[in-house]
Amino acid sequence: MTIAIVSLIIIAYLLIANEHITRINKATIAMFTGVVVWILYMSTATSFTLKMHGAEFNIFSQGMEQTSELVKKFIASHVFIRYGADLCGIVLYLLATMNIVSVLSTNGCFDFITNVVRARNSRRILWGLVAFTCLISVNLDNLTTTVLMLLIMRRIVQQTRWRMWIGSAIVIAANCGGAVTVIGDITSLFVWTKGAITPTDFTAALILPALVATVVPTALIARVLPEHIDIVRPTVLYRGDQSTLKVWQQVVLLIVGLGGLWFIPTFHRITLLPPFLGALCVLGVLWVLHEIMNHRRIMTNQPLSDRTDLQFQFAALQTIMYFVGIFLCVSACIETGIMASIQAWCDEWIHNIYIMSIAMGAISAFLDNIAVVLTAINIYPVAEDITALSPALDPEYAQSFLQNGQYWHLIIYSGCVAGCLLPIGNVCGYSLMKAEEVSISWYVRHIMPKVFVGWLLGLGVYFLVDLWLR
């Protein structure tokens, strides 16, 4: 049954990687596969349970006869419920942040970016959009940031040819910015909730490599753009328009929304409550302010949402459902003992976290980086001390798997950055392909080499900093 589960997951990963060919939504494939592998697991759960949870099951059974029904009750109440709790926490967090973005976007809190960046000078547009993308993606998830910034770019840049170049830079910046904080990407959020990293140490370790991986490709893209490009003329609002908030109101909402997200790690550290409660608290405060500031529009039944709002919600829901499916697949692999076997193989034959991160990054370029990174995260447990790992490991190598170890930093960095080597390697790249009709062949010729250089230089920066601090 283990072979059947692994084979099904591999097939699903290949279908996900070829969504642009099959035209089947990757969230659909992930959800279906996640449910099926758990059904297969439950059909032969006795052998897996005794192997992975023998002592715990003996306490649960209390000497009762071992039956398949008893094993299923144990899995439902002691095994699957743990994964369900972790999954629900992350999903609730993503739903809360999705609504925070929706409220901010509805009230035009990001409109100032268009006014600041708008210019005929192509490099000002490029660097301005990249800078704002990085700043926003460290607070919000990178997919939502990408959708937002691509919409802003379309309001400024007129020609599709140049939107393809600038949009590629936005995708790179969103993924690199998301890799800097524990709330900027689904994978970093998961590693944080797993207890493998702490927010301050994680940001300090990756801010320089991520900055290099952003600046280098952007600088190379800037050399391709002409000095001046055609821009879209701004829309002039009629005098007395009451459909948007005043500037000071938008600033207040933006500070509460993004500033509140920055407070979530502190909320978690002080209260020890799950991060999603902090996100819901921020959403509650922001929603109250939204209702107060829009009371006139609410009383006159003016619409408070638009097509942009619907695009944010659709993109976020697709990502959440995709994450749920991948999480179910990975958790099933853990319970079958596959991850332990992969860990033993890596320890024996690779035994180098940099080689592992480069290999994982290369795989992320062809498969989706969320699937690859979640798999890599669960290969190793978070060790409290070196003695919890295999005694055959040398101490220096074993240190990488402790809390805030280099392994956790490198898999997030390589997954986020190397996932940009191809547009099919990350959900942001798919958004660019759909929005600007960017082909894989064009991306490989023009963008992939630039991302590759930035990725390796960022790895070099991480290595030098780690060597200097060691």
C-alpha positions, 0 to 999 in steps of 0.5 A, a space after each residue: 500500500 505504501 507503493 500505491 500511496 507514493 505512486 499516486 502522489 507522484 502522479 498528482 505532483 506531475 499533473 500539478 506541474 503540467 497544469 498549463 497542459 492538462 488545463 486541470 486546476 491544481 487545487 482540484 488535483 491536490 484535494 482529490 489526491 489528499 483525500 484518496 491517499 488517506 482512504 488508502 491509508 485507512 484501508 491498511 491502517 493496522 500495520 502503519 499504526 503499530 509501526 509508527 504509534 505502537 506504544 501510544 496505541 497500546 495505551 489507547 487499547 487498554 488490553 482490548 482485542 486489536 480490531 480494524 475498528 479500534 485502529 480507525 478510532 485511534 487514528 481519528 482521535 489521536 493521529 488525524 486530529 493533530 494534523 487537522 488542528 494544524 491545518 485548520 489553524 493555517 487555513 483560518 489564518 489565511 482566510 483572515 489575511 484574505 479578508 484584511 486584503 479585501 477590506 484594504 483593497 475595497 477602500 482604495 488603500 493601495 491606490 497611492 502606489 499607482 500615483 507614486 510609480 506612474 512615470 514615463 521612465 521605465 526604470 522608475 516604474 520597474 524599481 518602484 513596483 518591485 520595491 512596493 511588492 517587496 514591502 507588501 509581500 513581507 506582510 501579506 502572502 505572495 500570491 495576493 501581493 502578486 495579483 495586487 501589483 499586476 493589477 496596478 501595473 496594468 493601470 500604468 504600463 500600456 504595452 503588453 511587451 513591457 508588462 511581461 518583463 515588469 510582471 516577471 520582476 514583480 513575481 520574483 520580488 513577491 516570492 523573495 519578499 515572502 521568504 523574509 518573514 514568517 507571515 509572508 509565505 504559506 511555507 514559512 508560516 507552516 515552519 513557524 507554527 511547527 516551531 522550527 523557527 522564530 520570527 526575529 531569527 528567521 528575518 535576520 537570516 534571510 533578509 540579505 540573501 532575499 534582497 540579493 535575489 531580488 535586486 540582481 534579476 531586477 537590475 538585469 531586467 532594467 537593462 532590457 527596458 527602454 528609457 521611456 515607455 507608453 503609460 496609461 492615462 490616469 482616470 480623473 474623478 469627478 468633483 464631489 465623488 463620494 465613492 472613495 475614502 479620504 486619504 487620511 482614512 485610507 492611511 489609518 486603515 493601511 496602518 491598522 491592517 499591515 501594522 496589525 499583521 506585524 504584531 501577530 508574532 508578538 501576539 503569539 509570543 505573549 499569549 502563546 495562542 495560535 497565530 490565526 487568533 491574532 489575525 482574526 483580532 486584526 481583522 475585527 478591528 479593521 472591519 469595525 473601522 471600515 464600517 465606521 468610515 463607510 457608514 454613508 455608503 452603507 446607508 445609501 446601498 452603494 457597492 463596497 466591492 468590485 471585480 478586483 476584490 473578487 479576483 483577490 478572493 478567488 486567487 486566495 481560495 484557490 491557494 487555500 484549497 491547494 494547500 489543504 490537498 498538499 498538506 493531506 498528501 504530506 501528512 499521509 506520507 509521514 504516517 506511512 514512514 516514507 519521510 523517515 526513509 527519505 531522511 535516512 537516505 539524505 543523511 547517508 548519501 547527501 549529508 549537506 544542507 546546501 546540496 539538499 537546498 539546491 536540489 530541492 530548489 531545482 525540483 521546485 522550478 518544475 513542480 510547485 514550490 509549495 508541494 516541494 517545500 512542505 515535503 522537505 519540511 516534514 522530512 526532518 523533525 524539529 529536534 530539541 537537542 542533538 541527542 534527539 537525532 541519529 547518534 551517527 550524525 556529526 554534531 555540526 551537521 545535526 545542528 542544522 535541524 535544531 530550532 532556527 537551524 540553517 536547514 529551515 532557512 535554506 529550504 524556505 529560501 530555495 523554495 521561494 526563489 528557485 520556484 521562480 526559475 520557471 513560471 510553473 514553479 509557483 502560484 505567482 508565476 501562474 498568475 503572471 501567465 494568465 494575466 499577461 499570457 507569458 509563455 514558458 519558452 519566453 520566460 526560460 529565454 529571458 527570465 530564468 538565467 537572471 533568476 538563477 544568478 540571483 538565487 546562487 548569489 543569495 545562497 553565497 551571501 547566506 553562506 558567507 554570513 553564516 560562516 562569519 557568525 559561526 
